[in-house]
Amino acid sequence: MKLSRKEALAVCFTAIILHWYEVWSTSNNNRKVVSHVQPEKISYVLLAVSGTLEEGFELRENLDYRPHKSNNVGRVNATFLGKALVRGYKSFLDVKNPSWREYKTKGFKTVNPAIVPTGCYEHANRYSIYAVDSRQAILTLAGEPRFLSIAPDMGLADLTAADDLTFPAIKKLVAAFSKLSGGERPPTEVAFLTVTSTWLKSTFVPNEVIRRDKDGIITDFPESTAIWSTSILNKKGPHARFPEGCGSNPSGGQVRNVDYAEDYSECIDAAIRLQESDYTVENGEQVGDFTDFEFCTETATKACFPCQSKARYGVDKDTERFNKVLEACELEELIVQAGVTINDGRPRFRLQGCAFPEI
């Protein structure tokens, strides 16, 4: 039967459509179908902090990765692993004057710590060590006060210090990491990523020492600040409201007159105001008369501190650097290998991003 021209075109068009449908169908059947989005892997770095980034203080949340500031979707919390004594550092408090950004005219004043490398081995500060989402590490100091930085291998944590200065969990974890990295002998020091102050300003007030013994002249932000508050509050006689100081824990002070965070804030505010009154504003840049601190690193004849022995900064070829980025399960497995476990063998520290096998 002879087809009309219109019928022939219709048949031809239908054949073309069927051909391309067959091509598309074959291609689509060979394509891998993904039924769900794979979760993003979470990796961690270890970060040493000392100050208001520590547990209980106002900037602690800066250690947590929060991609959406308005809610907790995708949030990865930092995990506190323990404390470590870092040699050659001393805790100071940065007292503001009205010309600086962080000076508060409304609300409670808050203390601003600065951990300064003094060059003296006998000075040592007890840092808090956190496992922090690697995406957050670079953002930890965003919006923070002046003079702060993160150094990869400047401060060295002492692994031979007493267990209340460098916690056993930290010692074990570093030893396991060193062994995994091919270390030939147990490490005595380790370098973490460490928050450090880059300048000793004239406005810095030495924080109080928590103890002096064979381990050195030790500072620790929460405890040192508690002692400082007691000293400044009672400098001119017993303080009317806070004669026993502010305590060392904002979520519940360790003295009987400080029970709630609001009381701690009021107490610290009172202490800072008294400390500020000890100074007179000389100009827009500095407070007080500690001008020798401004130039101690520039003038060879001036020393900031008379050291009994000099501290070493930076690592040699044998010193362990715990700066590696580890996936969540890699770090949990290392924790288990280090023997930092609970009774049934599971890791003491559980990290987001790893479903460690239940035992």
Buried (B, 14 or more C-beta within 10 A) or exposed (E): EEEEEEEEEEEEEEEEEEEEEEEEEEEEEEEEEEEEEEEEEBBBBBBBBBBBBBBBBBBBEBBBBBEEEEEEEEBBBBBBBBBBBBBBBBBBBBBBBEEBEEEEEEEBBBBBBBBBBBBBBBBBBBBBBBBBBBBBBEBBBEEBBBBBEBBEBBBBBBBEBEEEBBBEBBBBBBBBBBBBEEBEEEBBBBBBBBBBBEBBBBBBBBBBBBEEEEBBBBBBBBBBBBBBBBBBBBEEEEBEEBEBBBBBBBEEBBBEBBEEBEBBBBBBBBBBEBBBEEBEEEEEEBBBEBEEBBEBEEEEEEBBBEBEEEBBBEBEEEBBBBBBEBBBBBBBBBBBBBBBBEEEEBBBBBBBBBEBEEE
